[in-house]
Amino acid sequence: MSEKVIATREGIVLSDKMDKSVVVAVERLTRHPLYGRVMRRTNQFKAHDEANECREGDRVVIKHCRPISKQKSWRVVEILERAK
């Protein structure tokens, strides 16, 4: 049997203005295909935050889950570091 691979990502909360939702920016480093330079790429994910605990600037871990709404299929697992 094959195991299900559950994707987790680490990122920083950009916005907490929605109710029970946050926008998380996840950065990754990738090489340019032709020039070989290392580039920083950012993706934004909307994640479910049931208790409204996250604040702007917090470092969080998000986990992929079933679609909760049209744009939301990630869930906040834990807050690693609070914003200063």
Stockholm file with secondary structure:
# STOCKHOLM 1.0

chainA/1-84         MSEKVIATREGIVLSDKMDKSVVVAVERLTRHPLYGRVMRRTNQFKAHDEANECREGDRVVIKHCRPISKQKSWRVVEILERAK
#=GR chainA/1-84 SS CCCCCCCEEEEEEEECCSTTEEEEEEEEEEECTTTCCEEEEEEEEEEECTTCCCCTTCEEEEEECSCSSSSEEEEEEEEEECCC
#=GC SS_cons        CCCCCCCEEEEEEEECCSTTEEEEEEEEEEECTTTCCEEEEEEEEEEECTTCCCCTTCEEEEEECSCSSSSEEEEEEEEEECCC
//
